[in-house]
Amino acid sequence: MKMNYWNWDVKDTLSGGSTMSDTIGTRSINLMAYLLHNLPYSTLYNDHIENVVHRLLINLDRFPNSLKVAADGSANDVGATLATELRTISLLLPSPCSGSPSGIKLRQYFEHQGAPHTSGVRFEIADVLRNLPRELNHFCMPFLPIYDDSTRRVPESRMDTYLRNLGAFTLFDIYTLSNSTGRYPAQKAEVKAAKSDRILTFTDRTSPDLALTTTDPENDLKCNVTGDDCDTSPGDWCNLDENGSCTIGS
């Protein structure tokens, strides 16, 4: 019998028994927090992409049914669809055990210069991701809107700073850890800076052409001045750790 390895839901991370609305933003946080479980940003962006895809498939194999909903919230089991898409990418790459790494890293999609490739493995990987079915609109790819824009890029030095500050952390950490004891000031500051620089952000697709855009989840809450609760504030985001303190992602 398969065990459920996960029971965390970002919608339940408010005080006083309050629950967030079920939106594409909360669905995206839940989906990506689990897919990136035990996958810190240093590995996600700086390891060879075949190793990243392999890790995602392992996490997906233990995915709880409660999170297999489509982007629109319908009870659509997206696990099989996502596995198919990830395996399609995997077939473009050498096996993680081959001893001949691809040399392709996700950070390079942020750091590209000029127009994106129109052929080759990097292009084929990006093309699979661009054309994910609508039910996977909550699968986040913040690097693609930058990669697809010939006028934008994230300098290598900026990615180095990002990984120095958040490389040991996961997406789950951002929504479950706080700086209440002063342990994570660099991470709290980096989350804010990386959101501004569009490194740490979510993606959505606009109709009718399904163009990828960057967007941030909002629950119309903001951390209060004492850092121990969320107050109403349209257009903002706030959630709490298990001790009732604002997370570093708030």
Phi, psi and chi 1 to 4 in degrees:
 res  aa     phi    psi   chi1   chi2   chi3   chi4
   1 MET       -  134.5 -173.2  171.9   86.5      -
   2 LYS   -76.1  133.6 -110.5 -174.1  179.2  177.9
   3 MET   -87.0  152.7  -64.9 -180.0   64.7      -
   4 ASN   -92.6  111.7 -176.3  -12.0      -      -
   5 TYR   -88.5    5.1  -71.8   85.3      -      -
   6 TRP  -147.1  130.5 -168.5  -99.1      -      -
   7 ASN  -136.6   12.2   59.4   10.5      -      -
   8 TRP   -83.2  139.9  179.9   83.1      -      -
   9 ASP  -140.7  121.0 -173.2  -29.1      -      -
  10 VAL   -59.0  -26.5   73.3      -      -      -
  11 LYS   -64.4  -19.4  -63.7 -166.8  -57.7  -65.0
  12 ASP   -97.1   13.6  -61.7  -29.8      -      -
  13 THR  -102.8   44.3   57.3      -      -      -
  14 LEU  -119.8  172.6  -63.8  177.0      -      -
  15 SER   -92.3  164.1   61.3      -      -      -
  16 GLY    63.2   25.4      -      -      -      -
  17 GLY    77.1    6.2      -      -      -      -
  18 SER   -70.0  149.7  -61.9      -      -      -
  19 THR  -129.3  137.6  -58.3      -      -      -
  20 MET   -71.1  158.1  -62.6  177.8 -157.3      -
  21 SER   -67.8  149.7  -61.3      -      -      -
  22 ASP   -82.5  107.2 -178.4   30.3      -      -
  23 THR  -128.9  172.3   65.6      -      -      -
  24 ILE   -62.3  -29.1 -170.4  172.3      -      -
  25 GLY   -66.3  -47.3      -      -      -      -
  26 THR   -70.0  -35.1   58.0      -      -      -
  27 ARG   -64.0  -37.6  -70.1  174.0 -145.6  129.5
  28 SER   -68.3  -43.5 -167.9      -      -      -
  29 ILE   -60.1  -47.1  -68.5  170.8      -      -
  30 ASN   -60.7  -47.9  -76.0  -21.0      -      -
  31 LEU   -60.0  -50.3  175.9   76.0      -      -
  32 MET   -74.4  -32.7  -61.0  -50.6  -63.4      -
  33 ALA   -62.3  -37.5      -      -      -      -
  34 TYR   -76.9  -44.7 -169.0   88.0      -      -
  35 LEU   -59.4  -34.2  -84.5  176.5      -      -
  36 LEU   -96.0   15.7  -58.8  178.5      -      -
  37 HIS   -58.6  128.9 -173.9   50.2      -      -
  38 ASN    62.4   22.7  -72.3  -25.4      -      -
  39 LEU  -122.5   85.6 -165.4   64.9      -      -
  40 PRO   -66.2  161.4   25.2  -33.8      -      -
  41 TYR   -61.4  -29.4  -75.4  108.0      -      -
  42 SER   -62.4  -37.8   58.9      -      -      -
  43 THR   -77.0  -44.6  -59.5      -      -      -
  44 LEU   -56.2  -45.2  176.9   64.4      -      -
  45 TYR  -101.4  -19.6  -73.7  132.1      -      -
  46 ASN  -114.9   -4.2 -141.2   20.9      -      -
  47 ASP   -92.4  163.5 -162.0   -1.9      -      -
  48 HIS   -63.1  138.6  -59.5  -71.5      -      -
  49 ILE   -62.7  -28.2 -165.6  170.2      -      -
  50 GLU   -63.7  -33.3   59.3  -92.6   28.0      -
  51 ASN   -71.0  -36.2  -63.0  -32.3      -      -
  52 VAL   -64.9  -47.5  173.0      -      -      -
  53 VAL   -61.5  -39.9  172.8      -      -      -
  54 HIS   -59.8  -42.8 -176.9   64.2      -      -
  55 ARG   -66.5  -40.8  178.6   71.2 -117.9 -177.4
  56 LEU   -61.2  -40.2  -65.9  178.1      -      -
  57 LEU   -67.3  -35.6  -76.6  166.3      -      -
  58 ILE   -63.9  -46.9  -70.3  173.1      -      -
  59 ASN   -62.8  -39.9  -75.9  -14.1      -      -
  60 LEU   -64.7  -31.7 -172.4   57.9      -      -
  61 ASP   -65.3  -21.4 -167.0   46.1      -      -
  62 ARG  -111.2   23.0  -61.0 -170.5  -64.8 -164.9
  63 PHE   -72.4  130.7 -142.8   76.7      -      -
  64 PRO   -73.3  144.0   25.5  -32.6      -      -
  65 ASN   -58.8  -29.4  -71.6  -29.6      -      -
  66 SER   -64.1  -20.7   60.7      -      -      -
  67 LEU  -103.0    2.2  -65.2 -174.2      -      -
  68 LYS   -87.0   35.1  -69.1 -179.3  179.2  179.2
  69 VAL   -89.5  152.7  -64.0      -      -      -
  70 ALA   -72.4  169.2      -      -      -      -
  71 ALA   -59.2  -32.1      -      -      -      -
  72 ASP   -84.8    3.6   63.7    2.1      -      -
  73 GLY    89.8   -2.9      -      -      -      -
  74 SER   -70.4  153.3   60.4      -      -      -
  75 ALA   -78.0   67.4      -      -      -      -
  76 ASN  -113.2  121.1 -175.7    7.2      -      -
  77 ASP   -71.5   98.1 -176.8   -9.8      -      -
  78 VAL   -85.3   -3.1  -60.6      -      -      -
  79 GLY   -59.5  -47.0      -      -      -      -
  80 ALA   -65.7  -40.3      -      -      -      -
  81 THR   -63.2  -45.6  -56.7      -      -      -
  82 LEU   -65.2  -39.7 -176.3   51.3      -      -
  83 ALA   -61.2  -41.1      -      -      -      -
  84 THR   -61.2  -45.0  -63.4      -      -      -
  85 GLU   -65.7  -41.1  -58.5  -68.1  -20.1      -
  86 LEU   -67.0  -37.3  -69.8  172.8      -      -
  87 ARG   -69.2  -31.8  -69.3 -169.7 -176.4  107.4
  88 THR   -61.2  -41.8  -61.8      -      -      -
  89 ILE   -66.8  -41.7  -66.8  174.3      -      -
  90 SER   -58.7  -36.0 -175.0      -      -      -
  91 LEU   -69.7  -16.9  -69.9  172.6      -      -
  92 LEU   -83.7   -7.7  -61.3  170.2      -      -
  93 LEU  -122.0  159.3  -62.4  160.7      -      -
  94 PRO   -69.0  155.8   23.2  -32.6      -      -
  95 SER   -63.8  143.8  164.5      -      -      -
  96 PRO   -57.7  -19.9  -25.5   35.3      -      -
  97 CYS   -98.9    6.9  -57.0      -      -      -
  98 SER   -73.5  -23.6   69.4      -      -      -
  99 GLY    81.1    1.6      -      -      -      -
 100 SER  -126.0   81.6  -59.2      -      -      -
 101 PRO   -62.6  152.1   21.6  -32.3      -      -
 102 SER   -69.8  -29.8   67.1      -      -      -
 103 GLY    80.3   -0.1      -      -      -      -
 104 ILE   -92.7  128.2  -60.1  173.4      -      -
 105 LYS  -127.5  147.7  -57.3  176.1 -179.0 -178.9
 106 LEU   -63.6  -29.3  -78.4  179.1      -      -
 107 ARG   -61.0  -27.4   65.9  176.7  -68.4  170.3
 108 GLN   -66.8  -22.3  -65.3  165.2  -12.7      -
 109 TYR   -73.5  -27.8  -74.0   88.3      -      -
 110 PHE   -74.8  -38.1  -77.6  113.3      -      -
 111 GLU   -90.6    1.3  -62.2  165.9  -14.1      -
 112 HIS   -54.7  156.3   81.3  104.5      -      -
 113 GLN  -124.6  132.4  -63.4 -166.7   49.7      -
 114 GLY    80.3 -163.5      -      -      -      -
 115 ALA   -67.9  146.9      -      -      -      -
 116 PRO   -66.1  160.1   23.8  -33.7      -      -
 117 HIS   -60.0  148.1  -62.2   89.0      -      -
 118 THR  -110.4    3.9   56.2      -      -      -
 119 SER  -158.5  172.9   63.2      -      -      -
 120 GLY    91.2  173.3      -      -      -      -
 121 VAL   -64.5  -40.3  176.9      -      -      -
 122 ARG   -58.7  -43.8  -78.9 -175.8  175.0   81.7
 123 PHE   -63.7  -44.4  167.6   79.4      -      -
 124 GLU   -63.3  -39.3  -67.4  177.7   88.4      -
 125 ILE   -63.4  -49.3  -67.6  170.1      -      -
 126 ALA   -61.5  -35.8      -      -      -      -
 127 ASP   -67.6  -38.1 -150.4   40.9      -      -
 128 VAL   -60.5  -45.5  171.5      -      -      -
 129 LEU   -67.6  -39.0  -64.8  174.2      -      -
 130 ARG   -61.3  -31.9  -72.2 -172.6 -162.8  100.2
 131 ASN  -106.0   24.4  -68.5  -71.0      -      -
 132 LEU   -59.5  146.3  -66.9  178.0      -      -
 133 PRO   -63.7  156.9   19.6  -29.9      -      -
 134 ARG   -55.6  -30.5  -71.6  -64.5  -62.9  -92.7
 135 GLU   -63.9  -15.2   65.2 -164.9   83.7      -
 136 LEU  -107.4   26.0  -69.1  174.2      -      -
 137 ASN   -62.4  -18.3  -82.6    5.6      -      -
 138 HIS   -91.3    5.9   53.8  -24.8      -      -
 139 PHE   -83.4  120.3 -178.8   80.2      -      -
 140 CYS   -92.7  135.4  -75.0      -      -      -
 141 MET  -140.0   70.6  -60.0  162.7  -76.4      -
 142 PRO   -62.1  -20.5   22.6  -33.4      -      -
 143 PHE   -76.2  -25.5   44.1   87.5      -      -
 144 LEU   -68.7  -43.7  -86.3 -170.0      -      -
 145 PRO   -58.9  -30.9  -27.1   37.3      -      -
 146 ILE   -77.1  -43.2  -67.6  177.3      -      -
 147 TYR   -61.3  -37.4  178.5   67.8      -      -
 148 ASP   -81.1   -3.2  -73.3  -20.8      -      -
 149 ASP  -108.4  111.2 -173.5  -18.4      -      -
 150 SER   -66.3  -13.7   61.2      -      -      -
 151 THR   -96.5   -3.3   67.0      -      -      -
 152 ARG  -124.1  147.9  -64.0  175.5   62.6 -158.5
 153 ARG  -163.9  161.3   62.7 -177.8  -71.3  -96.3
 154 VAL  -106.4  119.0  176.7      -      -      -
 155 PRO   -59.0  149.7  -22.6   33.7      -      -
 156 GLU   -55.9  -39.0  -69.7 -178.1   31.5      -
 157 SER   -63.2  -34.2   58.7      -      -      -
 158 ARG   -70.5  -40.0  177.4   66.3 -172.9   93.7
 159 MET   -66.2  -35.9  -74.7  -58.2  -64.4      -
 160 ASP   -61.0  -43.0  -72.7  -19.8      -      -
 161 THR   -63.5  -44.5  -61.5      -      -      -
 162 TYR   -57.3  -47.2  174.4   78.3      -      -
 163 LEU   -72.4  -28.8  -66.4  176.0      -      -
 164 ARG   -66.2  -37.9 -177.1  167.7   60.5 -110.8
 165 ASN   -85.9  -36.5  -70.8  -36.0      -      -
 166 LEU  -119.9    4.3  -80.3  175.2      -      -
 167 GLY   -59.2  -31.9      -      -      -      -
 168 ALA   -88.0   -0.1      -      -      -      -
 169 PHE  -108.3  158.0  -68.9   72.7      -      -
 170 THR  -112.7  170.6   66.3      -      -      -
 171 LEU   -60.0  -39.0 -179.3   66.8      -      -
 172 PHE   -58.8  -39.4  180.0   65.1      -      -
 173 ASP   -60.1  -40.2  -67.7  -30.0      -      -
 174 ILE   -61.3  -33.5  -70.9  172.7      -      -
 175 TYR  -100.0    7.1  -70.6   97.8      -      -
 176 THR  -132.9  -10.9   56.4      -      -      -
 177 LEU  -107.1  148.2  -67.1  174.7      -      -
 178 SER  -123.3  169.0   80.4      -      -      -
 179 ASN  -103.4   24.8 -171.4   43.6      -      -
 180 SER   -61.1  -30.0   60.0      -      -      -
 181 THR   -99.4    8.2   59.3      -      -      -
 182 GLY    76.5   17.6      -      -      -      -
 183 ARG   -82.1  -23.9  -68.5 -177.4   61.4 -171.4
 184 TYR  -128.0   45.9  -54.3  117.8      -      -
 185 PRO   -64.5  -38.8   24.1  -34.8      -      -
 186 ALA   -66.3  -36.6      -      -      -      -
 187 GLN   -71.4  -40.6  -73.1   67.6   42.5      -
 188 LYS   -62.3  -43.9 -176.7  174.0  177.2   60.2
 189 ALA   -66.3  -38.3      -      -      -      -
 190 GLU   -68.7  -36.6 -177.9   60.0   52.8      -
 191 VAL   -58.7  -45.7  166.9      -      -      -
 192 LYS   -64.1  -45.5 -176.7  176.5 -179.3  180.0
 193 ALA   -66.9  -40.9      -      -      -      -
 194 ALA   -69.9  -31.4      -      -      -      -
 195 LYS   -64.8  -42.3  -75.4 -177.6  177.3 -179.3
 196 SER   -63.5  -36.8  176.7      -      -      -
 197 ASP   -86.5    2.3  -68.2  -24.9      -      -
 198 ARG    66.7   21.5  -45.0  -49.3  -77.8  172.0
 199 ILE   -81.5  -48.7  -59.4  170.0      -      -
 200 LEU  -104.2   87.2 -177.2   63.0      -      -
 201 THR  -153.3  172.3 -171.9      -      -      -
 202 PHE  -102.9  168.5  -73.3   72.1      -      -
 203 THR  -122.3  152.0   48.5      -      -      -
 204 ASP  -139.1  170.5 -162.4   -0.9      -      -
 205 ARG  -124.2  133.5  -63.3  167.1 -168.5 -121.7
 206 THR   -92.6  152.1   61.0      -      -      -
 207 SER   -95.0  155.8  -64.7      -      -      -
 208 PRO   -92.7   -6.5   33.8  -34.9      -      -
 209 ASP   -93.7    4.6   56.9   -4.0      -      -
 210 LEU    58.8   32.0  -58.6 -173.5      -      -
 211 ALA   -65.1  135.5      -      -      -      -
 212 LEU   -76.0  131.5  -83.8  166.6      -      -
 213 THR  -129.8  157.8   60.0      -      -      -
 214 THR   -92.3  141.3   51.3      -      -      -
 215 THR  -152.6  159.0 -176.4      -      -      -
 216 ASP  -118.9  138.9  -69.5  -41.1      -      -
 217 PRO   -60.0  140.1  -22.0   33.1      -      -
 218 GLU  -128.3  140.5  -60.5  171.9   -6.8      -
 219 ASN  -127.9   14.6   59.9    2.3      -      -
 220 ASP    60.6   35.3  -63.5  -29.2      -      -
 221 LEU  -131.2  153.5  -63.7  171.7      -      -
 222 LYS  -140.5  143.4 -173.7  174.4 -176.7  177.1
 223 CYS   -62.1  135.3 -173.9      -      -      -
 224 ASN   -76.8  175.1   65.2    9.5      -      -
 225 VAL   -66.8  -24.6  -67.0      -      -      -
 226 THR   -92.8   -5.1   54.1      -      -      -
 227 GLY    73.1   18.7      -      -      -      -
 228 ASP  -122.0   17.7   59.6    1.3      -      -
 229 ASP  -171.6  169.3 -152.6  -10.4      -      -
 230 CYS  -111.9  129.8  -59.8      -      -      -
 231 ASP  -105.8  157.5  -67.3  -22.0      -      -
 232 THR   -62.4  131.9  -59.3      -      -      -
 233 SER  -164.2   97.0 -179.4      -      -      -
 234 PRO   -52.9  134.3  -26.0   36.1      -      -
 235 GLY    86.3    1.3      -      -      -      -
 236 ASP  -108.7  178.5  -74.3  -44.1      -      -
 237 TRP  -134.1  139.4  169.6  -87.3      -      -
 238 CYS  -153.7  138.7  177.4      -      -      -
 239 ASN  -148.2  168.5   78.7  -56.6      -      -
 240 LEU  -118.0  152.6  -54.2  173.4      -      -
 241 ASP   -81.8 -177.1   72.6   -9.7      -      -
 242 GLU   -66.9  -15.3   61.2 -176.3   -5.8      -
 243 ASN   -99.8    4.9  -62.2  -48.7      -      -
 244 GLY    86.0   17.7      -      -      -      -
 245 SER  -103.2  150.0  -60.1      -      -      -
 246 CYS   -62.1  135.7  -61.3      -      -      -
 247 THR   -74.3  166.4   61.3      -      -      -
 248 ILE   -69.8  -13.1   59.1  176.9      -      -
 249 GLY   -89.0   -0.7      -      -      -      -
 250 SER   -85.5      -  -63.2      -      -      -
